[in-house]
Amino acid sequence: MTTPIEAALRTQLVEAVAERDALRAQLEGDLPKATRWLQRKVWRQAHALDTLNRRVTRQRFVLRTLDQLGRSLTTAEFRAARAQIADPLLGVRIDDPDAA
């Protein structure tokens, strides 16, 4: 079973290889192939940004709701939310905000 860090590294490697292939295609004069790769990359980034924006919006809603209730997260609520974080680097940033 791969760890989240290994999976992230594998994703970066796949992306680097695809970028290399697109640059090679561009040098060889195959501009449509290079353009398609760049277009797919932009679509992936737009999707990731949209997903992140939705998460931030939900988090702000929860924080506003808790603020209106006049309380903060309980220890159990914080641990449950922390356990759902899939990105190990984000988990480190939450534990130590000065880490990133």
Secondary structure, DSSP 8 states (H G I E B T S, - for coil): ---HHHHHHHHHHHHHHHHHHHHHHHHTT-HHHHHHHHHHHHHHHHHHHHHHHHHHHHHHHHHHHHHHHT----HHHHHHHHHT---HHHHHHHH-GGG-
